[in-house]
Amino acid sequence: MTSGCSAQDLPSPPRSTTWSTTERGGIFWLVDPQGRLFYSKGVNSTNGGKDNPKSRDRQAYFWRNFYPSLEAWRQAVGGELLGWGFNTLGGWSDPSPQFSLALTVNLELGRNAKFHWFDPLDPAMEQAVLEWAERLTAPFSSEPRLIGYFTDNEVGWWNSPLFEWYLSKGWENHTKRALWHMLDTQYGGKWDRLLEDWVPDEGLKSFEDLKASQAKLRLRPGGRGILLVNRFMNLCARRYYELTSGAIRKVHPKALVLGDRLPLYYHQDAVLAMRDYVDVISTNYNVDVPDGWVAPYYFEGLQRLARKPVLVTEFFFAAEENRSGNRNETARNEYPDAGHLMTVATQAERARGAAKALVNFARFPNVVGTHWFQHTDEPLGGRDDGEDYNMGLVDNANRPYEQLIEVFKNLNPQFETLHGQARKPESITDARQTQTTDPAGGGDPATSISRARRPIDLSDQSLVDWDKEESRLDGFHAPEPYAPFGDVHLSWRPEGLFLACLANTYVNPGFLAYRGEFPLKECFQLHLWAELEGRLHHFSVYLQPEKNSRFRDGFEVKTLLCRLDEPGHIERLPIVGRVQRIDKTLPHMVFEAFLPSQWLGVERLWPGTRIRMNVVVESFFREITMSWRGEPPECVGEFDEFAPGLQDVVLQD
């Protein structure tokens, strides 16, 4: 197996009998038992399917529909995967030694041990996790193909549900007691201090009352209770990673601990909790744009939070044009989520998007592999949980999707070279953002912003018309120990400035005690300051939850565009043709906006125009703030007290 670096750059590691990880020149790799650098190219759910009414009606994939024996199926599919350039069996795959591919195994250790949503801080939990780890790993104890174990799939670490759940437990629950003591310590046992951050349910009037079951606190608008919520989540997460990783290392010390397959999202306090315990951070990922763009903040953030290799354990593209009749939706009860996972129109678009995404993943220095979800399409009408997507390499009649297969056949042999040429975070400089000096002499260097090469449509529910690599703003920072939680893109045309933002931030609106409109200060928000011809302009985009029973979670997210030029005054601006949120399910936050040049006090923008500018973004409930210029404020809701640092920007043709 080759890499993109020379033999001198990558000396062979010592021989080993186990899988391991390494970092060479800032680039992470897996290392196989023979000491070779390994980039994992996997397929999930390579398992032959199930014998059930759907498969007997040929509405779902099942090996017996195509092969005389399970052994014959394994031989045929194993040969196909090797021929298509894959080297790893992803989660939920048949572990038979008939397959010669490397193996990863999902234990569901936390769920089997009843760690989640029971009592993680119960002293008996350590023994329960250990016993389950011994039982679940036993079949693989002498398996040389085994890279390692996923502890669970998509635990999530949703902060406010954890807080609400354990506060409502009875006093016999050890985790409830730890949360109560955290509250008591935080506020020094003084109820009036707690009330500055929280609104208790009626009847709760003291810390003693909080010991009862069904106790409930909600965030007070303007308070900082969310910080305690995150500390509690970090405590639970740290306990989880300590116990699960410790148990696996005790019962199978040669296996890598691959983490819990983050659910297309991560909370930064959970990543901070895991970094001392796992060997690899695993994450499932829903590609951001149909053209295969992968938002860099996600993987750069993991790099800043935890210097660990990252394995993309699920990614996928589905197409409306498919041979299995998949509807590309998740239908549960009366609330279908149509196309919330990456879906395009045709198989040709599917193949092009997957190809771009594969290359984009490989170019992150901390990514050590990608696993496609999955081997076959989902059953006609959906699997048991309602998910019904064209995700397969093959359809339910065992016919390969030729265009997609060609992508893997062509790219899989190249990934060692591509990954060996990955861009180190410290060397990533947007070509667009070349530092230029004021031609008149003197002055600070300016960041160049490129002109949009084509019109940007704010009604197409997509960012495909953006040159995303060229328009991305580098240099955002967040308060320690956190990392920026999104990407901001900026471009211009003579008619005005264009903004886009891709970010992740979870929100549970019912966790906030409010009446009427959801408070703007608690919204996800982006603020842009632009000083042009001596006048400072301040614009903001708010993503505001609004109650709506037609949506699964009971609310939708509305978009507001505002001007805040006068202290203490918020002017709401028209949004049609000016701002749109891309309809992705939470916790994905994607929107684009247009600020006409007239709003900046000029008729048109021209190449060479210089603007002094800053951008600040804040997540829901003011959890984290990130700033393009200067130290981010604790929160940007109090703008009368916040004087933004501005940097020079020059518009380039």
BELPECOR-V165429 format. One record per residue. N is the residue number from 1. RES is the residue in three letters. PSI is psi as a letter, one per 40 degrees, with the letter a starting at -180 (none if undefined). OMEGA is omega in whole degrees, 0 to 359 (999 if undefined). NEAR is the number of other ideal C-beta (glycine too) atoms within 12 Angstrom. Layout:
# BELPECOR-V165429
N;RES;PSI;OMEGA;NEAR  N;RES;PSI;OMEGA;NEAR
This chain:
# BELPECOR-V165429
1;MET;h;184;28  2;THR;i;175;19  3;SER;i;181;31  4;GLY;e;180;27  5;CYS;i;180;23  6;SER;i;178;14  7;ALA;d;178;13  8;GLN;d;179;10  9;ASP;d;185;16  10;LEU;g;178;26  11;PRO;i;182;15  12;SER;h;177;19  13;PRO;i;179;23  14;PRO;i;177;13  15;ARG;i;183;13  16;SER;i;176;21  17;THR;e;182;17  18;THR;i;171;27  19;TRP;i;180;40  20;SER;a;175;31  21;THR;i;177;35  22;THR;i;174;29  23;GLU;h;182;23  24;ARG;h;178;29  25;GLY;f;180;25  26;GLY;e;180;24  27;ILE;h;181;37  28;PHE;i;178;39  29;TRP;i;158;40  30;LEU;i;178;44  31;VAL;h;183;35  32;ASP;i;184;34  33;PRO;e;177;24  34;GLN;e;178;19  35;GLY;e;181;22  36;ARG;i;175;24  37;LEU;h;190;38  38;PHE;h;172;38  39;TYR;h;190;47  40;SER;h;179;48  41;LYS;g;192;42  42;GLY;i;176;47  43;VAL;h;177;48  44;ASN;i;170;40  45;SER;f;172;34  46;THR;g;192;42  47;ASN;e;175;27  48;GLY;e;177;34  49;GLY;a;185;36  50;LYS;i;173;22  51;ASP;h;181;16  52;ASN;i;183;18  53;PRO;d;180;14  54;LYS;d;181;26  55;SER;d;177;25  56;ARG;d;175;16  57;ASP;e;180;16  58;ARG;f;175;23  59;GLN;e;177;28  60;ALA;i;181;35  61;TYR;h;173;42  62;PHE;h;188;27  63;TRP;d;185;30  64;ARG;e;177;21  65;ASN;e;188;26  66;PHE;e;187;25  67;TYR;i;183;19  68;PRO;d;182;12  69;SER;i;177;14  70;LEU;d;178;23  71;GLU;d;178;18  72;ALA;d;176;17  73;TRP;d;181;31  74;ARG;d;181;27  75;GLN;d;183;21  76;ALA;d;183;25  77;VAL;d;177;39  78;GLY;d;178;31  79;GLY;d;178;17  80;GLU;d;183;28  81;LEU;d;177;37  82;LEU;d;179;25  83;GLY;d;178;20  84;TRP;e;173;32  85;GLY;e;179;30  86;PHE;i;180;39  87;ASN;e;186;36  88;THR;i;168;42  89;LEU;h;180;43  90;GLY;a;183;46  91;GLY;i;177;43  92;TRP;f;179;32  93;SER;i;177;38  94;ASP;h;184;30  95;PRO;e;185;28  96;SER;h;176;25  97;PRO;e;173;19  98;GLN;d;175;24  99;PHE;h;179;36  100;SER;e;180;20  101;LEU;i;174;38  102;ALA;i;191;39  103;LEU;h;168;40  104;THR;i;187;46  105;VAL;h;174;42  106;ASN;h;183;38  107;LEU;d;192;41  108;GLU;f;187;28  109;LEU;d;180;42  110;GLY;d;181;42  111;ARG;d;178;26  112;ASN;d;180;25  113;ALA;e;182;34  114;LYS;f;176;20  115;PHE;d;186;37  116;HIS;h;173;34  117;TRP;f;174;23  118;PHE;c;180;25  119;ASP;g;186;27  120;PRO;d;182;41  121;LEU;e;174;30  122;ASP;h;179;26  123;PRO;d;180;16  124;ALA;e;184;18  125;MET;d;181;31  126;GLU;d;180;23  127;GLN;d;179;17  128;ALA;d;179;26  129;VAL;d;180;42  130;LEU;d;181;27  131;GLU;d;178;22  132;TRP;d;178;30  133;ALA;d;179;38  134;GLU;d;181;23  135;ARG;d;187;21  136;LEU;d;181;31  137;THR;e;185;36  138;ALA;d;181;16  139;PRO;e;186;18  140;PHE;e;188;30  141;SER;d;180;20  142;SER;f;183;14  143;GLU;h;183;27  144;PRO;d;180;20  145;ARG;e;188;29  146;LEU;h;173;35  147;ILE;d;181;46  148;GLY;a;187;43  149;TYR;h;163;46  150;PHE;h;181;48  151;THR;d;179;52  152;ASP;a;174;44  153;ASN;h;171;34  154;GLU;f;174;30  155;VAL;d;172;39  156;GLY;d;182;31  157;TRP;f;177;41  158;TRP;h;195;33  159;ASN;d;184;41  160;SER;d;175;33  161;PRO;d;177;26  162;LEU;d;181;39  163;PHE;d;182;40  164;GLU;d;184;27  165;TRP;d;185;30  166;TYR;d;175;39  167;LEU;d;182;39  168;SER;e;182;26  169;LYS;i;177;31  170;GLY;i;186;19  171;TRP;e;177;23  172;GLU;e;182;13  173;ASN;h;184;26  174;HIS;d;181;24  175;THR;d;174;35  176;LYS;d;181;34  177;ARG;d;179;23  178;ALA;d;179;29  179;LEU;d;179;37  180;TRP;d;180;36  181;HIS;d;177;23  182;MET;d;177;30  183;LEU;d;182;38  184;ASP;d;180;22  185;THR;d;182;18  186;GLN;d;186;26  187;TYR;e;176;26  188;GLY;f;180;12  189;GLY;e;183;17  190;LYS;h;185;16  191;TRP;d;181;22  192;ASP;d;176;15  193;ARG;d;177;21  194;LEU;d;183;32  195;LEU;e;176;23  196;GLU;d;182;19  197;ASP;e;191;30  198;TRP;i;171;35  199;VAL;h;181;23  200;PRO;i;172;28  201;ASP;i;180;19  202;GLU;h;180;12  203;GLY;e;177;12  204;LEU;h;186;25  205;LYS;e;182;16  206;SER;i;175;21  207;PHE;d;178;29  208;GLU;d;178;15  209;ASP;d;182;23  210;LEU;e;178;35  211;LYS;e;184;24  212;ALA;i;174;24  213;SER;i;181;18  214;GLN;e;175;21  215;ALA;i;183;33  216;LYS;h;172;27  217;LEU;i;172;38  218;ARG;i;180;32  219;LEU;h;173;41  220;ARG;h;177;25  221;PRO;h;181;30  222;GLY;e;178;23  223;GLY;a;182;32  224;ARG;f;180;27  225;GLY;d;182;38  226;ILE;d;180;38  227;LEU;d;176;26  228;LEU;d;177;36  229;VAL;d;181;42  230;ASN;d;176;36  231;ARG;d;178;29  232;PHE;d;178;41  233;MET;d;178;41  234;ASN;d;178;31  235;LEU;d;180;31  236;CYS;d;181;45  237;ALA;d;180;44  238;ARG;d;177;29  239;ARG;d;179;35  240;TYR;d;184;42  241;TYR;d;178;41  242;GLU;d;183;30  243;LEU;d;183;38  244;THR;d;180;46  245;SER;d;179;41  246;GLY;d;180;27  247;ALA;d;180;37  248;ILE;d;181;41  249;ARG;d;179;27  250;LYS;d;185;21  251;VAL;d;179;27  252;HIS;g;188;33  253;PRO;e;181;20  254;LYS;e;183;26  255;ALA;i;173;39  256;LEU;i;174;41  257;VAL;h;191;47  258;LEU;e;177;50  259;GLY;a;192;50  260;ASP;f;172;44  261;ARG;g;182;42  262;LEU;i;192;44  263;PRO;g;179;29  264;LEU;e;188;33  265;TYR;i;169;36  266;TYR;i;170;44  267;HIS;h;188;40  268;GLN;d;178;40  269;ASP;d;175;35  270;ALA;d;177;40  271;VAL;d;176;42  272;LEU;d;179;31  273;ALA;d;186;38  274;MET;d;195;43  275;ARG;d;180;32  276;ASP;e;189;21  277;TYR;d;185;32  278;VAL;i;174;42  279;ASP;d;182;38  280;VAL;h;172;45  281;ILE;h;178;45  282;SER;h;178;48  283;THR;h;166;47  284;ASN;i;187;39  285;TYR;h;174;43  286;ASN;h;185;39  287;VAL;i;193;41  288;ASP;d;188;41  289;VAL;i;183;37  290;PRO;d;179;35  291;ASP;e;176;28  292;GLY;e;178;35  293;TRP;h;176;36  294;VAL;h;185;37  295;ALA;h;186;40  296;PRO;d;184;37  297;TYR;d;187;41  298;TYR;d;183;43  299;PHE;d;173;42  300;GLU;d;177;36  301;GLY;d;176;38  302;LEU;d;179;43  303;GLN;d;181;33  304;ARG;d;183;29  305;LEU;d;185;34  306;ALA;h;182;34  307;ARG;g;183;21  308;LYS;i;171;35  309;PRO;i;182;45  310;VAL;h;177;48  311;LEU;h;176;50  312;VAL;h;191;47  313;THR;e;169;49  314;GLU;h;159;39  315;PHE;i;194;40  316;PHE;i;165;43  317;PHE;i;173;47  318;ALA;i;180;43  319;ALA;i;174;36  320;GLU;d;175;24  321;GLU;h;178;24  322;ASN;i;187;35  323;ARG;e;182;24  324;SER;e;181;35  325;GLY;e;180;25  326;ASN;h;181;39  327;ARG;e;179;28  328;ASN;f;177;33  329;GLU;i;172;25  330;THR;h;185;27  331;ALA;h;174;25  332;ARG;h;181;18  333;ASN;b;183;10  334;GLU;e;186;11  335;TYR;g;176;19  336;PRO;i;172;21  337;ASP;g;186;29  338;ALA;h;172;22  339;GLY;f;181;30  340;HIS;e;170;28  341;LEU;i;191;35  342;MET;h;183;39  343;THR;h;177;35  344;VAL;a;187;35  345;ALA;d;191;20  346;THR;i;176;21  347;GLN;d;177;32  348;ALA;d;177;21  349;GLU;d;178;30  350;ARG;d;180;42  351;ALA;d;180;31  352;ARG;d;180;27  353;GLY;d;179;37  354;ALA;d;180;41  355;ALA;d;180;32  356;LYS;d;181;31  357;ALA;d;180;38  358;LEU;d;179;40  359;VAL;d;180;30  360;ASN;d;177;35  361;PHE;d;185;43  362;ALA;d;183;40  363;ARG;e;172;35  364;PHE;h;186;41  365;PRO;d;181;36  366;ASN;e;180;39  367;VAL;h;184;45  368;VAL;e;176;51  369;GLY;i;179;46  370;THR;h;178;47  371;HIS;h;180;49  372;TRP;h;174;49  373;PHE;h;15;41  374;GLN;a;183;35  375;HIS;d;184;45  376;THR;i;171;47  377;ASP;i;174;44  378;GLU;i;185;40  379;PRO;i;174;35  380;LEU;h;183;27  381;GLY;e;175;23  382;GLY;i;176;28  383;ARG;a;188;30  384;ASP;d;181;16  385;ASP;e;176;14  386;GLY;e;181;22  387;GLU;h;189;30  388;ASP;g;187;36  389;TYR;i;172;42  390;ASN;g;183;43  391;MET;e;191;42  392;GLY;i;163;39  393;LEU;d;177;45  394;VAL;i;178;36  395;ASP;a;184;34  396;ASN;e;171;35  397;ALA;e;176;23  398;ASN;f;177;30  399;ARG;h;180;21  400;PRO;i;170;28  401;TYR;h;194;37  402;GLU;d;183;19  403;GLN;d;178;26  404;LEU;d;180;42  405;ILE;d;179;31  406;GLU;d;177;23  407;VAL;d;182;33  408;PHE;d;179;36  409;LYS;d;181;24  410;ASN;d;187;20  411;LEU;d;185;33  412;ASN;d;179;36  413;PRO;e;185;20  414;GLN;e;192;26  415;PHE;d;176;41  416;GLU;d;178;31  417;THR;d;180;24  418;LEU;d;181;31  419;HIS;d;176;44  420;GLY;e;178;31  421;GLN;e;183;24  422;ALA;i;181;39  423;ARG;h;176;29  424;LYS;i;182;21  425;PRO;d;183;27  426;GLU;e;182;13  427;SER;e;181;15  428;ILE;h;177;23  429;THR;h;179;20  430;ASP;h;180;29  431;ALA;d;179;17  432;ARG;d;188;31  433;GLN;f;175;29  434;THR;h;179;19  435;GLN;h;180;22  436;THR;i;182;21  437;THR;i;178;17  438;ASP;h;183;15  439;PRO;d;179;11  440;ALA;e;181;9  441;GLY;i;180;6  442;GLY;a;179;9  443;GLY;i;180;16  444;ASP;i;173;18  445;PRO;i;181;17  446;ALA;i;174;27  447;THR;h;181;36  448;SER;h;178;34  449;ILE;h;187;43  450;SER;i;175;31  451;ARG;h;175;30  452;ALA;h;185;34  453;ARG;e;179;19  454;ARG;i;179;13  455;PRO;i;178;19  456;ILE;h;186;36  457;ASP;h;179;20  458;LEU;f;175;32  459;SER;e;188;18  460;ASP;e;179;18  461;GLN;f;182;20  462;SER;i;172;30  463;LEU;f;183;39  464;VAL;d;182;25  465;ASP;e;175;27  466;TRP;i;164;37  467;ASP;g;194;27  468;LYS;d;179;39  469;GLU;d;183;31  470;GLU;d;187;26  471;SER;e;183;38  472;ARG;h;177;39  473;LEU;h;176;43  474;ASP;i;169;35  475;GLY;e;176;27  476;PHE;i;176;37  477;HIS;i;181;29  478;ALA;i;179;32  479;PRO;i;175;23  480;GLU;i;5;13  481;PRO;f;189;19  482;TYR;i;180;26  483;ALA;i;173;35  484;PRO;i;188;43  485;PHE;e;179;44  486;GLY;i;174;43  487;ASP;i;173;43  488;VAL;h;178;45  489;HIS;i;182;46  490;LEU;h;177;47  491;SER;i;182;41  492;TRP;i;167;41  493;ARG;i;183;29  494;PRO;d;183;22  495;GLU;e;177;25  496;GLY;a;180;37  497;LEU;i;177;42  498;PHE;h;179;43  499;LEU;i;170;42  500;ALA;i;180;45  501;CYS;h;172;51  502;LEU;h;184;39  503;ALA;i;173;43  504;ASN;h;174;41  505;THR;h;183;41  506;TYR;i;175;40  507;VAL;h;172;37  508;ASN;g;187;29  509;PRO;d;181;34  510;GLY;e;178;19  511;PHE;e;179;36  512;LEU;h;178;34  513;ALA;h;180;27  514;TYR;i;173;26  515;ARG;i;179;11  516;GLY;b;184;11  517;GLU;h;176;20  518;PHE;h;187;34  519;PRO;h;181;26  520;LEU;d;182;33  521;LYS;d;182;29  522;GLU;e;181;38  523;CYS;i;161;39  524;PHE;h;186;46  525;GLN;i;174;43  526;LEU;h;180;49  527;HIS;h;176;42  528;LEU;h;172;47  529;TRP;h;180;37  530;ALA;h;178;40  531;GLU;h;184;26  532;LEU;h;181;30  533;GLU;f;173;17  534;GLY;e;180;13  535;ARG;h;181;16  536;LEU;h;178;26  537;HIS;i;182;36  538;HIS;h;179;36  539;PHE;i;179;38  540;SER;i;172;40  541;VAL;h;178;45  542;TYR;h;169;40  543;LEU;h;193;43  544;GLN;h;174;37  545;PRO;i;178;36  546;GLU;h;182;25  547;LYS;h;180;20  548;ASN;h;185;17  549;SER;e;180;12  550;ARG;e;180;13  551;PHE;i;186;22  552;ARG;d;183;21  553;ASP;e;179;25  554;GLY;e;177;16  555;PHE;i;171;23  556;GLU;i;180;23  557;VAL;h;180;34  558;LYS;i;181;28  559;THR;h;175;35  560;LEU;i;175;33  561;LEU;h;188;37  562;CYS;i;171;33  563;ARG;h;183;28  564;LEU;f;184;33  565;ASP;d;181;23  566;GLU;h;181;14  567;PRO;h;177;14  568;GLY;e;182;11  569;HIS;h;178;13  570;ILE;h;178;26  571;GLU;h;179;18  572;ARG;h;185;22  573;LEU;i;178;28  574;PRO;i;184;19  575;ILE;e;182;24  576;VAL;h;182;12  577;GLY;e;182;22  578;ARG;d;179;30  579;VAL;i;173;36  580;GLN;h;171;32  581;ARG;h;175;36  582;ILE;h;188;34  583;ASP;g;172;23  584;LYS;i;181;33  585;THR;i;175;30  586;LEU;i;10;32  587;PRO;f;178;35  588;HIS;h;177;35  589;MET;h;181;42  590;VAL;h;177;42  591;PHE;i;174;41  592;GLU;i;184;42  593;ALA;i;179;43  594;PHE;h;178;37  595;LEU;h;182;42  596;PRO;i;181;28  597;SER;d;179;26  598;GLN;d;177;18  599;TRP;e;178;29  600;LEU;e;176;35  601;GLY;e;179;22  602;VAL;i;180;25  603;GLU;d;181;15  604;ARG;i;173;18  605;LEU;i;184;35  606;TRP;i;172;20  607;PRO;h;181;17  608;GLY;e;177;20  609;THR;h;179;33  610;ARG;h;181;32  611;ILE;h;170;38  612;ARG;h;196;28  613;MET;i;168;40  614;ASN;i;177;39  615;VAL;h;176;48  616;VAL;h;180;45  617;VAL;i;180;46  618;GLU;h;181;43  619;SER;i;179;37  620;PHE;i;180;42  621;PHE;e;177;43  622;ARG;f;180;37  623;GLU;d;183;39  624;ILE;i;175;40  625;THR;h;176;37  626;MET;i;186;42  627;SER;i;177;35  628;TRP;d;183;39  629;ARG;h;177;30  630;GLY;i;180;23  631;GLU;h;179;20  632;PRO;i;176;32  633;PRO;i;177;27  634;GLU;d;172;20  635;CYS;i;183;34  636;VAL;e;179;38  637;GLY;d;181;31  638;GLU;g;188;19  639;PHE;d;179;30  640;ASP;d;183;15  641;GLU;e;185;13  642;PHE;h;177;25  643;ALA;h;187;19  644;PRO;i;168;31  645;GLY;h;182;23  646;LEU;i;175;28  647;GLN;i;182;32  648;ASP;h;177;29  649;VAL;h;176;39  650;VAL;h;181;33  651;LEU;h;182;36  652;GLN;i;178;30  653;ASP;none;999;19
